[in-house]
Amino acid sequence: MPAANVEAMRVTHSDARAWDVPMRAPYRSAQRVTTTARNVLVRITLEDGTTGYGESAPATYVTGETQESVVADLNEFLAAASRTPEEMLVEARARLRTAPGALGALETALLDALARARNVPLSSLLNPDAHPESGARATDLSLPILPPDEARARAADAAAHGFTALKIKVGSEDRDADLARVRAVADAAPRARLRLDGNQGFSAEEAVRFAGQLHDLADRIEMLEQPTKAGDDDALRFVAARVPYPVYADESCHGPDDARRLLESRSCGGIVLKLAKTGLTGTMETARAAYDAGGRCLFGCMMETRIAIGAALHATLALGPEIVPMLDLDGHLLVRDDALLTGGPVQHGETLAADLSAPGLGLLLVSPQP
């Protein structure tokens, strides 16, 4: 179908519903323990029958959104929204700008439907000038707050499966256990690069002291993510000036303006991107702003299925490896979505690959029920 006809097609069906996806195992960070991913599924169908999918994994402790609020916000919007995809996108970006999780899920579903109707991968719709050599990128694997022996076993297994970068949750109330966990992972996967995620669990002085206690691993540690409380740029800057590897802002960054401010003030050296914080197009704008300000980006995720992970991967491919050199897109490995979806990104060791010959996200919903 010609592109002009695609643009003129109307949305004939749209819905947003609660989508509880079971975790493969409980996942603990400094902020919470997750046993079920309480996500939201969005479906958009065009008049030719093409259906696009979107997903929200609300980051309550970051944006204040919940599964209930995202469902309510989306269904209220969809009840009164225009019926052409382009008009709906414009309206959503205005009316849902304070609900990024809801906005990102709707953007993904609409753009997935449009990409399928045009018979192009989502990455091409996001950036027609991007021509990635393949749909494959390497991602790290995240290890939650675990006893050292269990962290050691998981790290050894990850290394055996080809992962060369491991992200380790720290910032728990037990600093000695945090240190032991990092050392256990380092010992079990001696060739792996290490990425530490503090999840706001440290004071500025504690973060510096913690980094100093790992000085012998400094050449293997790639980053320290959000060690201090969001909103306290001075604390983040204090840490960034005193640790031997880049500090990345996660919960402190909610868009392009935040990225520019944090990087230009040297409060951090990099930005963590997430669809849950800034939606789909807002995340791409944040990445470009960070790059222009001299920062690096890691594309992270929540507890998401292949829908949102696929959207993040396609956004990464649209932006390119120079803007987004590092990926932490492993949410689909932490949830059980095998019975829910077919197709989408495929994991081989550390390589996450999108099928660029498939339109849109390249996946289908088998069953909305976990």
Secondary structure as UniProt FT lines:
FT   HELIX           3..8
FT   STRAND          11..28
FT   STRAND          33..46
FT   TURN            47..48
FT   STRAND          51..56
FT   HELIX           60..63
FT   HELIX           67..80
FT   HELIX           85..95
FT   TURN            96..98
FT   HELIX           100..118
FT   HELIX           122..126
FT   TURN            128..129
FT   STRAND          136..138
FT   STRAND          141..143
FT   HELIX           148..160
FT   TURN            161..162
FT   STRAND          165..169
FT   HELIX           175..188
FT   TURN            190..191
FT   STRAND          193..197
FT   TURN            199..200
FT   HELIX           204..212
FT   TURN            213..214
FT   HELIX           215..217
FT   TURN            218..220
FT   STRAND          221..225
FT   TURN            230..231
FT   HELIX           233..240
FT   TURN            241..242
FT   STRAND          247..249
FT   TURN            251..252
FT   HELIX           256..264
FT   TURN            265..266
FT   STRAND          270..273
FT   HELIX           275..278
FT   HELIX           280..292
FT   TURN            293..294
FT   STRAND          296..299
FT   HELIX           306..319
FT   TURN            321..323
FT   STRAND          326..327
FT   HELIX           331..334
FT   TURN            338..340
FT   STRAND          341..343
FT   STRAND          346..348
FT   TURN            349..350
FT   STRAND          351..353
FT   TURN            356..357
FT   STRAND          363..365
//
